[in-house]
Amino acid sequence: MKSKISEELLSLKNESWLDENGLPITESDFLSRISLENITIHEDGEFEAWFNDGDAFWGHSINVRANINGTIDYCEIQG
């Protein structure tokens, strides 16, 4: 899931969510910041994983919607 988060959100971080005079961050730095906080599993096999953003998006949560077969529907920031 972290790879998909990086694929979907790293460019957003570096293009729109930098501090004033901030430099873009690397993928390894981005991935080291985020951490899994919660997983909600639904009866139909779908689940949502919530990640702490490590302040990459100024305290917003990262939400991943996927299923137990390994298909990831989306990754987005929320909050």
Legacy VTK file of the C-alpha trace (Angstrom):
# vtk DataFile Version 3.0
C-alpha trace
ASCII
DATASET POLYDATA
POINTS 79 float
0.000 0.000 0.000
2.840 2.386 0.745
4.135 1.985 -2.811
0.714 2.937 -4.179
0.550 5.911 -1.800
3.906 7.103 -3.080
2.872 6.560 -6.694
-0.346 8.533 -6.207
0.653 11.249 -3.732
4.396 12.016 -3.827
4.127 14.324 -6.832
1.181 16.103 -5.173
3.317 16.611 -2.062
6.228 18.011 -4.055
4.118 20.186 -6.358
1.575 21.621 -3.926
2.343 20.856 -0.275
5.835 22.257 0.348
6.573 24.736 3.092
7.660 28.175 1.936
11.112 27.750 0.362
10.763 23.985 0.987
12.579 21.496 -1.170
10.939 18.462 -2.761
11.285 15.254 -0.750
12.497 11.898 -2.007
10.355 8.791 -2.174
12.283 7.154 0.671
11.813 10.225 2.891
8.116 10.350 2.021
7.616 6.653 2.785
9.528 6.889 6.057
7.124 9.598 7.265
3.844 7.746 6.772
2.637 5.031 9.134
-0.420 2.791 9.299
-2.864 3.814 12.012
-6.068 1.872 11.386
-7.703 -0.682 9.092
-11.464 -1.086 8.717
-12.526 -4.331 7.033
-15.977 -4.555 5.473
-18.040 -7.729 5.049
-17.734 -7.610 1.253
-13.928 -7.924 1.392
-13.286 -4.237 0.876
-11.173 -2.393 3.418
-9.936 1.068 4.220
-6.480 1.700 5.615
-5.730 4.992 7.330
-2.187 6.305 7.500
-0.646 9.097 9.546
0.903 11.497 7.032
3.961 12.293 9.174
3.134 15.946 8.547
3.772 15.539 4.805
0.317 17.033 4.191
0.297 19.187 7.315
-1.537 16.664 9.483
-4.109 15.297 7.055
-4.809 11.557 6.995
-4.065 9.336 4.032
-6.883 6.950 3.145
-6.428 3.851 0.992
-9.460 1.889 -0.230
-8.692 -1.664 -1.368
-9.912 -5.252 -1.240
-8.556 -8.487 0.145
-7.598 -9.616 -3.385
-4.955 -6.886 -3.460
-6.702 -4.400 -5.734
-6.283 -0.796 -4.587
-9.173 1.407 -5.644
-7.749 4.762 -4.567
-5.405 6.692 -2.291
-6.255 10.181 -1.137
-5.633 12.678 1.605
-8.513 13.550 3.889
-9.185 15.842 6.785
LINES 1 80
79 0 1 2 3 4 5 6 7 8 9 10 11 12 13 14 15 16 17 18 19 20 21 22 23 24 25 26 27 28 29 30 31 32 33 34 35 36 37 38 39 40 41 42 43 44 45 46 47 48 49 50 51 52 53 54 55 56 57 58 59 60 61 62 63 64 65 66 67 68 69 70 71 72 73 74 75 76 77 78
